[in-house]
Amino acid sequence: MDKRTFYLKHGSSDKFWAIQLEGSSHTVNYGKTGTSGTTQTKDFPTESAARKS
């Protein structure tokens, strides 16, 4: 399970973007810092395909 999180703080923007790889799927979570944001999960045929996406 690999997870990476990125933050943007510039001017009035304060956002985050995170991706978590789990087997043959990945889950992306993004939004304004301090909120739960929006979550999207995408399934792939193989773990290798998920890593390349």
VODO-535439 format. One record per atom (N, C-alpha, C): chain; residue number from 1; x, y, z. Coordinates in Angstrom, 2 decimals. Example, Ala and Ser with C-alpha at 12.3 -4.5 7.8 and 13.67 -1.06 7.14 Angstrom:
<pts>
+--------+-----+---------+---------+---------+
| chaine | num |      px |      py |      pz |
+--------+-----+---------+---------+---------+
|      A |   1 |   13.19 |   -5.69 |    7.80 |
|      A |   1 |   12.30 |   -4.50 |    7.80 |
|      A |   1 |   13.20 |   -3.30 |    7.80 |
|      A |   2 |   12.85 |   -2.25 |    7.08 |
|      A |   2 |   13.67 |   -1.06 |    7.14 |
|      A |   2 |   12.90 |    0.03 |    7.87 |
+--------+-----+---------+---------+---------+
</pts>
This chain:
<pts>
+--------+-----+---------+---------+---------+
| chaine | num |      px |      py |      pz |
+--------+-----+---------+---------+---------+
|      A |   1 |    0.85 |   -1.17 |    0.00 |
|      A |   1 |    0.00 |    0.00 |    0.00 |
|      A |   1 |    0.90 |    1.23 |    0.00 |
|      A |   2 |    0.94 |    1.95 |   -1.11 |
|      A |   2 |    1.71 |    3.18 |   -1.25 |
|      A |   2 |    0.76 |    4.37 |   -1.22 |
|      A |   3 |    1.11 |    5.40 |   -0.46 |
|      A |   3 |    0.29 |    6.61 |   -0.43 |
|      A |   3 |    1.19 |    7.83 |   -0.53 |
|      A |   4 |    0.79 |    8.77 |   -1.38 |
|      A |   4 |    1.52 |   10.04 |   -1.54 |
|      A |   4 |    0.51 |   11.16 |   -1.38 |
|      A |   5 |    0.90 |   12.21 |   -0.69 |
|      A |   5 |    0.04 |   13.37 |   -0.48 |
|      A |   5 |    0.81 |   14.63 |   -0.87 |
|      A |   6 |    0.13 |   15.51 |   -1.57 |
|      A |   6 |    0.72 |   16.77 |   -2.02 |
|      A |   6 |   -0.17 |   17.92 |   -1.55 |
|      A |   7 |    0.46 |   19.05 |   -1.23 |
|      A |   7 |   -0.26 |   20.22 |   -0.74 |
|      A |   7 |    0.10 |   21.43 |   -1.60 |
|      A |   8 |   -0.89 |   22.30 |   -1.80 |
|      A |   8 |   -0.67 |   23.56 |   -2.51 |
|      A |   8 |   -1.16 |   24.68 |   -1.61 |
|      A |   9 |   -0.25 |   25.55 |   -1.23 |
|      A |   9 |   -0.60 |   26.75 |   -0.47 |
|      A |   9 |    0.02 |   27.92 |   -1.22 |
|      A |  10 |   -0.83 |   28.67 |   -1.92 |
|      A |  10 |   -0.35 |   29.79 |   -2.73 |
|      A |  10 |   -1.46 |   30.84 |   -2.79 |
|      A |  11 |   -1.19 |   32.03 |   -2.33 |
|      A |  11 |   -2.22 |   33.05 |   -2.30 |
|      A |  11 |   -3.37 |   32.60 |   -1.43 |
|      A |  12 |   -4.57 |   32.60 |   -1.97 |
|      A |  12 |   -5.74 |   32.17 |   -1.21 |
|      A |  12 |   -6.02 |   30.67 |   -1.37 |
|      A |  13 |   -5.22 |   29.97 |   -2.18 |
|      A |  13 |   -5.40 |   28.53 |   -2.38 |
|      A |  13 |   -4.76 |   27.74 |   -1.25 |
|      A |  14 |   -5.46 |   26.74 |   -0.75 |
|      A |  14 |   -4.95 |   25.83 |    0.28 |
|      A |  14 |   -5.60 |   24.48 |    0.01 |
|      A |  15 |   -4.96 |   23.68 |   -0.84 |
|      A |  15 |   -5.55 |   22.44 |   -1.33 |
|      A |  15 |   -4.63 |   21.25 |   -1.10 |
|      A |  16 |   -5.20 |   20.05 |   -1.21 |
|      A |  16 |   -4.41 |   18.83 |   -1.11 |
|      A |  16 |   -4.84 |   17.86 |   -2.21 |
|      A |  17 |   -3.96 |   16.94 |   -2.51 |
|      A |  17 |   -4.22 |   15.87 |   -3.48 |
|      A |  17 |   -3.46 |   14.65 |   -2.98 |
|      A |  18 |   -4.14 |   13.51 |   -2.83 |
|      A |  18 |   -3.49 |   12.30 |   -2.33 |
|      A |  18 |   -3.88 |   11.12 |   -3.21 |
|      A |  19 |   -2.94 |   10.20 |   -3.36 |
|      A |  19 |   -3.22 |    8.97 |   -4.11 |
|      A |  19 |   -2.70 |    7.79 |   -3.31 |
|      A |  20 |   -3.51 |    6.74 |   -3.25 |
|      A |  20 |   -3.13 |    5.52 |   -2.54 |
|      A |  20 |   -3.30 |    4.33 |   -3.47 |
|      A |  21 |   -2.24 |    3.57 |   -3.61 |
|      A |  21 |   -2.25 |    2.39 |   -4.46 |
|      A |  21 |   -2.46 |    1.16 |   -3.59 |
|      A |  22 |   -3.45 |    0.35 |   -3.95 |
|      A |  22 |   -3.74 |   -0.86 |   -3.20 |
|      A |  22 |   -4.07 |   -1.98 |   -4.20 |
|      A |  23 |   -3.11 |   -2.88 |   -4.39 |
|      A |  23 |   -3.30 |   -3.96 |   -5.34 |
|      A |  23 |   -3.50 |   -3.42 |   -6.74 |
|      A |  24 |   -4.62 |   -3.82 |   -7.36 |
|      A |  24 |   -4.88 |   -3.40 |   -8.75 |
|      A |  24 |   -5.82 |   -2.20 |   -8.83 |
|      A |  25 |   -5.88 |   -1.39 |   -7.78 |
|      A |  25 |   -6.71 |   -0.19 |   -7.82 |
|      A |  25 |   -5.98 |    0.97 |   -7.16 |
|      A |  26 |   -6.42 |    2.18 |   -7.49 |
|      A |  26 |   -5.90 |    3.34 |   -6.78 |
|      A |  26 |   -7.06 |    4.23 |   -6.36 |
|      A |  27 |   -6.85 |    4.93 |   -5.25 |
|      A |  27 |   -7.85 |    5.85 |   -4.72 |
|      A |  27 |   -7.22 |    7.23 |   -4.67 |
|      A |  28 |   -7.92 |    8.20 |   -5.25 |
|      A |  28 |   -7.48 |    9.59 |   -5.26 |
|      A |  28 |   -8.42 |   10.39 |   -4.37 |
|      A |  29 |   -7.84 |   11.25 |   -3.53 |
|      A |  29 |   -8.61 |   12.11 |   -2.64 |
|      A |  29 |   -8.06 |   13.52 |   -2.81 |
|      A |  30 |   -8.95 |   14.49 |   -3.03 |
|      A |  30 |   -8.50 |   15.86 |   -3.26 |
|      A |  30 |   -9.54 |   16.85 |   -2.75 |
|      A |  31 |   -9.08 |   18.07 |   -2.46 |
|      A |  31 |   -9.99 |   19.11 |   -2.03 |
|      A |  31 |   -9.29 |   20.20 |   -1.26 |
|      A |  32 |  -10.06 |   20.98 |   -0.51 |
|      A |  32 |   -9.51 |   22.05 |    0.31 |
|      A |  32 |   -8.94 |   21.44 |    1.59 |
|      A |  33 |   -7.78 |   21.92 |    2.00 |
|      A |  33 |   -7.17 |   21.45 |    3.23 |
|      A |  33 |   -8.12 |   21.70 |    4.40 |
|      A |  34 |   -8.26 |   20.71 |    5.28 |
|      A |  34 |   -9.16 |   20.83 |    6.43 |
|      A |  34 |  -10.52 |   20.20 |    6.18 |
|      A |  35 |  -10.76 |   19.72 |    4.94 |
|      A |  35 |  -12.01 |   19.03 |    4.62 |
|      A |  35 |  -11.70 |   17.58 |    4.27 |
|      A |  36 |  -12.74 |   16.76 |    4.16 |
|      A |  36 |  -12.52 |   15.37 |    3.75 |
|      A |  36 |  -12.33 |   15.26 |    2.25 |
|      A |  37 |  -12.69 |   16.30 |    1.50 |
|      A |  37 |  -12.47 |   16.33 |    0.06 |
|      A |  37 |  -13.34 |   15.35 |   -0.70 |
|      A |  38 |  -12.95 |   15.11 |   -1.93 |
|      A |  38 |  -13.64 |   14.19 |   -2.83 |
|      A |  38 |  -12.76 |   12.96 |   -3.02 |
|      A |  39 |  -13.37 |   11.79 |   -3.01 |
|      A |  39 |  -12.63 |   10.54 |   -3.16 |
|      A |  39 |  -13.13 |    9.79 |   -4.38 |
|      A |  40 |  -12.18 |    9.30 |   -5.19 |
|      A |  40 |  -12.51 |    8.50 |   -6.37 |
|      A |  40 |  -11.60 |    7.27 |   -6.40 |
|      A |  41 |  -12.18 |    6.11 |   -6.66 |
|      A |  41 |  -11.41 |    4.87 |   -6.76 |
|      A |  41 |  -11.55 |    4.32 |   -8.17 |
|      A |  42 |  -10.44 |    3.85 |   -8.71 |
|      A |  42 |  -10.43 |    3.27 |  -10.06 |
|      A |  42 |   -9.77 |    1.90 |  -10.00 |
|      A |  43 |  -10.41 |    0.91 |  -10.60 |
|      A |  43 |   -9.89 |   -0.45 |  -10.66 |
|      A |  43 |   -9.22 |   -0.70 |  -12.00 |
|      A |  44 |   -8.15 |   -1.50 |  -11.98 |
|      A |  44 |   -7.38 |   -1.85 |  -13.17 |
|      A |  44 |   -7.28 |   -3.36 |  -13.26 |
|      A |  45 |   -6.98 |   -3.89 |  -14.45 |
|      A |  45 |   -6.90 |   -5.35 |  -14.60 |
|      A |  45 |   -5.73 |   -5.97 |  -13.82 |
|      A |  46 |   -4.64 |   -5.22 |  -13.65 |
|      A |  46 |   -3.47 |   -5.75 |  -12.94 |
|      A |  46 |   -2.87 |   -4.66 |  -12.04 |
|      A |  47 |   -2.04 |   -5.09 |  -11.09 |
|      A |  47 |   -1.34 |   -4.14 |  -10.23 |
|      A |  47 |   -0.38 |   -3.28 |  -11.04 |
|      A |  48 |    0.25 |   -3.88 |  -12.04 |
|      A |  48 |    1.17 |   -3.15 |  -12.90 |
|      A |  48 |    0.45 |   -2.02 |  -13.65 |
|      A |  49 |   -0.74 |   -2.30 |  -14.13 |
|      A |  49 |   -1.52 |   -1.28 |  -14.84 |
|      A |  49 |   -1.91 |   -0.15 |  -13.89 |
|      A |  50 |   -2.22 |   -0.47 |  -12.65 |
|      A |  50 |   -2.58 |    0.56 |  -11.66 |
|      A |  50 |   -1.38 |    1.46 |  -11.38 |
|      A |  51 |   -0.19 |    0.88 |  -11.29 |
|      A |  51 |    1.02 |    1.67 |  -11.02 |
|      A |  51 |    1.36 |    2.60 |  -12.19 |
|      A |  52 |    1.06 |    2.19 |  -13.41 |
|      A |  52 |    1.39 |    2.99 |  -14.59 |
|      A |  52 |    0.41 |    4.14 |  -14.81 |
|      A |  53 |   -0.76 |    4.05 |  -14.22 |
|      A |  53 |   -1.80 |    5.07 |  -14.49 |
|      A |  53 |   -1.48 |    6.41 |  -13.87 |
+--------+-----+---------+---------+---------+
</pts>
